[in-house]
């Protein structure tokens, strides 16, 4: 489930050019910092690199 949310967030960051904060809220994270940590652990790079 977490991997799907993170994949969806990466798509939002790349294709819709959302901010990291907006993408994190759209996939269900209440705190962007927690999202950024989970994203970095899953993909090996920070979500801001997708922008």
Secondary structure by P-SEA (a helix, b strand, c coil): caaaaaaaaaaaaccccccaaaaaaaaccccaaaaaaaaaaaccccccccc
